[in-house]
Amino acid sequence: MIQVSNLSKRYGPVLAVDGISFEVERGSVVGFLGPNGAGKTTTIRIMTCYQPATSGSVSIGGFDVFADSVEVRRRVGYLPESTPLYPEMRVREYLHFRGKLRGLILPERRDAITRVTERCWLGDFIDRPIGQLSKGMKQRVGLADAIMHDPEVLILDEPTIGLDPNQIRQTRSLIKELGERHTILLSSHILHEVEQTCDQTIIIAAGKIVASGSPQELRNKFSAQGQVIAELKGPQKDVEQGVRSLAGVQKLEASSQNGWVRVVVQPKPDCDIREDLFHLTSAKGWPLRELRRTGATLEDFFIQVTAQQKQHGETSAE
């Protein structure tokens, strides 16, 4: 449904997007992640026909965003991070206006407004001036506008920003529901939301795609694969020395309180040291009251790969 090939964008001497390529299959919900300045918003603006690329190509539904921008706009619903609204308009009036711009005749507009009002929980605010709404409510109005024409593709930039926890949960459910009949590209800094909502994830840093796959696949690629945490009683110096001697220990942090030593171990890739650590405590006679392994999260992977990309960029610039 969405095909991006060798896409680049320059702002003078600054290369904001550096030859990226990816595909989004029909009916999938894909998270598009990146730190500030990574090129994420620039890519989205190119995909939604708001600005041209320097080189490369983007097609949506088989239509090129440069040559067939009108057809692309008909098939795309776009919710930008800062939703542009007319504060003096009432919500219903604004949705009628937007529907007319999209070519919907009056009966179609009325049906569409009824549908999106229910889906975006706007019933209590439909006749209120937009300028009187909270930021979260304005975000709902923007989402309603994006889905009014029932587009094939939805591109949502930070759709839960400004919402309270209940609204975030409702929006997550709505996105999952919309994913049953729409292709969705979701940009968000809330990594937990991406894990809960998206089938696939694309991570961009310094203008390049640094990782892609399902959230679970990305967690599995995280080289540290989580940490092993243990709390035992013994001399801290002896405990540290004993744990460091175990095969598979890559990094160790230790602290003590009231005679108990808490160790946080970063194991080597594909190593599970819990059994060896248990045998060590048994052999030394150290009481053990906690031994567990924490799973790597998408946030862990995101921090690692973006930090590596930043370090690589700094090294290349030297």
Residue pairs with C-beta under 8 A, 6 or more apart in sequence:
1 24
1 25
1 26
1 27
1 60
1 61
1 152
1 153
1 183
2 23
2 24
2 47
2 58
2 59
2 60
2 153
2 183
2 185
3 23
3 57
3 58
3 59
3 60
4 20
4 21
4 22
4 23
4 43
4 47
4 56
4 57
4 58
5 21
5 56
5 57
5 58
6 19
6 20
6 21
6 55
6 56
6 57
7 17
7 19
7 20
7 21
7 43
7 46
7 53
7 55
7 56
7 57
7 58
8 15
8 17
8 18
8 19
8 20
8 53
8 54
8 55
8 56
9 15
9 16
9 17
9 39
9 42
9 43
9 46
9 51
9 53
9 54
10 16
10 54
15 207
16 39
16 42
16 207
17 39
17 42
17 43
17 46
17 53
17 207
18 39
18 206
18 207
18 208
19 56
19 208
20 39
20 43
20 56
20 204
20 207
20 208
20 209
21 56
21 209
22 202
22 209
22 212
24 30
24 183
24 185
24 200
25 183
26 152
26 183
27 179
27 180
27 181
27 182
27 183
28 179
28 183
28 184
28 199
28 200
29 175
29 176
29 179
29 184
29 186
29 197
29 198
29 199
29 200
30 184
30 185
30 186
30 198
30 199
30 200
30 201
30 202
31 186
31 187
31 188
31 194
31 197
31 198
31 200
31 201
31 202
31 215
32 40
32 43
32 44
32 185
32 186
32 187
32 202
32 204
33 40
33 187
33 188
33 189
33 191
33 194
33 201
33 202
33 203
33 204
33 302
34 40
34 203
34 204
34 205
34 306
35 205
35 306
38 204
38 205
38 206
38 207
38 306
39 204
39 206
39 207
39 208
40 187
40 204
41 81
41 157
41 187
42 51
43 204
44 78
44 155
44 157
44 185
44 187
45 51
46 52
46 53
46 58
46 65
47 58
47 60
47 65
47 76
47 155
47 185
48 65
48 72
48 73
48 76
48 78
48 155
49 65
49 69
49 72
49 73
49 76
52 66
53 66
57 64
57 66
58 64
58 65
58 66
59 65
60 72
60 75
60 76
60 153
61 71
61 72
61 75
61 152
61 153
63 71
63 72
63 75
64 72
65 72
74 102
74 149
74 151
75 151
75 152
75 153
76 151
76 152
76 153
76 154
76 155
77 145
77 146
77 147
77 148
77 149
77 151
77 153
77 154
77 155
77 182
78 146
78 154
78 155
78 156
78 157
79 139
79 142
79 143
79 145
79 146
79 154
79 155
79 156
79 157
79 159
80 142
80 157
81 157
81 158
81 161
81 187
83 138
83 139
83 141
83 142
85 94
85 130
85 138
85 141
85 142
86 94
86 97
86 130
87 129
87 130
87 131
88 129
88 130
88 131
89 97
89 129
89 130
90 126
90 127
90 128
90 129
90 130
91 122
91 125
91 126
91 127
91 128
91 130
91 133
91 141
92 113
92 126
92 127
94 130
94 141
94 145
95 109
95 112
95 113
95 116
95 117
95 141
95 144
95 145
95 148
96 109
96 113
98 145
98 148
99 108
99 109
99 112
99 113
99 148
99 149
100 109
102 148
102 149
103 149
104 112
104 148
104 149
112 148
112 149
112 150
113 126
113 148
116 122
116 144
116 145
116 147
116 148
117 123
117 126
117 144
119 144
119 147
119 174
120 140
120 141
120 143
120 144
120 147
120 174
121 140
121 167
121 170
122 137
122 140
122 141
122 144
125 133
125 137
130 138
130 141
133 141
134 162
135 161
135 162
136 162
136 163
136 164
136 167
138 162
139 159
139 160
139 161
139 162
139 163
140 167
143 156
143 159
143 171
143 174
146 154
146 156
147 154
147 178
147 182
151 182
152 182
152 183
153 182
153 183
153 184
153 185
154 178
154 182
154 183
154 184
154 185
155 184
155 185
155 187
156 175
156 184
156 185
156 186
156 187
157 187
158 187
158 188
158 189
159 171
159 175
159 186
159 188
160 167
160 168
160 171
160 172
160 188
160 190
160 193
163 171
168 193
172 193
172 196
172 197
175 184
175 186
175 197
176 197
178 184
179 199
186 194
186 197
186 198
188 194
191 297
191 298
191 299
191 302
192 298
192 299
194 201
194 215
194 298
195 215
195 297
195 298
198 215
199 214
200 212
200 213
200 214
201 211
201 212
201 213
201 214
201 215
201 218
201 298
202 209
202 211
202 212
203 209
203 210
203 211
203 212
203 218
203 301
203 302
203 305
203 306
204 210
205 305
205 306
205 309
205 310
206 309
206 310
206 312
206 313
208 309
210 305
210 306
210 308
210 309
211 218
211 221
211 301
211 305
213 221
215 298
218 298
218 301
219 295
219 296
219 297
219 298
219 300
219 301
221 301
222 296
222 300
222 301
222 304
223 269
223 304
224 250
224 266
224 267
224 269
224 296
224 300
224 304
225 267
225 269
225 270
225 296
226 267
226 293
226 294
226 295
226 296
226 300
227 264
227 265
227 266
227 267
227 293
227 294
228 264
228 265
228 267
228 272
228 273
228 274
228 277
228 291
228 292
228 293
228 294
229 262
229 263
229 264
229 265
229 290
229 291
229 292
229 293
229 294
230 243
230 262
230 263
230 265
230 277
230 281
230 288
230 290
230 291
230 292
231 260
231 261
231 262
231 263
231 288
231 289
231 290
231 291
232 239
232 260
232 261
232 263
232 281
232 286
232 287
232 288
232 289
233 259
233 260
233 261
233 286
233 287
233 289
234 261
234 284
234 286
236 254
236 256
236 261
238 284
239 254
239 261
239 263
239 286
240 252
240 254
240 261
240 263
242 280
242 284
243 249
243 252
243 254
243 263
243 265
243 277
243 280
244 252
246 273
246 276
246 277
246 280
247 271
247 273
247 276
248 267
248 268
248 271
248 272
248 273
248 276
249 265
249 266
249 267
249 268
249 273
250 265
250 266
250 267
250 268
251 265
251 266
252 263
252 264
252 265
252 266
253 263
253 264
254 261
254 262
254 263
254 264
255 261
255 262
256 262
260 289
262 290
265 273
265 277
267 273
272 293
274 291
274 293
277 291
278 288
278 291
280 286
281 287
281 288
